[in-house]
Amino acid sequence: MGRLVVVSNRIADPRKTAAGGLAVATAEVLNNTGGVWFGWSGKIAAEGAADGVHSQQAGPVKLVTVDLTQEDYDAYYVGYSNGVLWPVFHYRLDLADFDAGYIGGYRRVNQQFARKLLPLLRPDDVIWVHDYHLIPLAAELRAPGCQQRIGFFLHIPLPPPLMLAAIPGHDWLIRALFAYDLVGFQSQADWGTSRATSKPRRTRSASRRIAGARSGAPCRPARTRSASTSTSSPSSRRRTRPPTCTSA
């Protein structure tokens, strides 16, 4: 089993009590398996000073962070992630700020994450990406040649296709999911929406799964035809057709 590399917008020290489902589940798994947790530091750096990568050891987990510039924070985090994706994915188009300029910052930060993460990866790593901030991360990692298994879990609802169509760049955003080996959703309804949106020709089983986001169980081979938990890792081979989708 390769090393687990978790990627999320924000990270937390897994040795400390955390609030929020993502932090609790991720910390529990990493404390049991060890690995790397990569994400934004929460800091705003001056223009030209956000190129560094910061790392520290937290027990068995290596925490790696990058800073954002004010411009990227405004477009990627406040703008596209929380001003567009969050309200639309929660069926609140009335709250969305449909500024087409935000998408540039969103993609730029995902490219920055991919560029900073790629040199840290080992050939047998399993990469586990979390939530709407980083939907295109796998595609940005694949572009320069990343071959590692990559899974994704969406921690908010997935709206139906007609609602997704309101999002600037929605076609590009949904296509980006196909760069993952496995995609997980919160519910059967979200899984059904993903099928309606992507219209996959077929799905294939994952040969490994990251089991126990709640129980902290280690990774182990899965012999079922499809993954049974929402925290499943990608297949051991590069994907050549739509990703396997699974619900909680």
C-alpha positions, 0 to 999 in steps of 0.5 A: 500500500502506498503513502496516503496524500490528502489534499484539501483547501485547509488543513489541521493538526491531526493531533488536535481536536478539530471541528467539521466532518472533513477535518475529523475524518481526515485526521483520524485516517492520517493518524492511523496510516501516516502520510501527507496533508497538503493545503492552503496555509490560511495566510495571505502573502504579498504579491510575488511572495506566495511561491514557498512551500511550508512543511512541519511534522505532526506525529506520523503526518507531514503537514504541507501548506502554501500561501495565497496572494490577496488576488487569488484569495478573492477570486478562488476562495471568496469568489468562485468557491464560496460565491458561486459553487457553494450557493449553487451546489446548495440550490441557492442561485439567488445567493450566487455572485456570477462574476465570470472573472472568478474562474481564472483565479480558481483555476490558477490556484488549482494549478498552483496546488498541482505544481507545488504538490507534484514534486512531493509525490512518490510513484505509489502514493494514493492521492485523496482530494476533498471538496468543491474548492479543488474539483479540477486538481486531478486534471491539473496534476494529470496534465504534466504527467501524474500517474498516481491513483487519485480519488475525490470526495464532494462534501456538499450536495451535487445539484441537477444538470440544469442548475449546474449550467448556471455556473460559469465554466460548468462544462470544464468543471464537470469534465475535470471530474473525469481525471479522477479514478474514483469520485465519492458523493454524500448521498444516493441522490447526488450519485444519481445526479452525477450519472445524469450529468456525466452520462458514463458509458460504464463504471468499473470497480476500484481495486483498492479503497480508503476505508474508515473515514469514520473508523480509521481502518487502513487501506485494503483490497476491495473485491466488490464490483463497486466501492461501498463507502464514500471514502474510496481510493482510486483504482490501481490502474490509470483510468481510461473511461469515466470514474467510478462513482460512489455515495455514502 
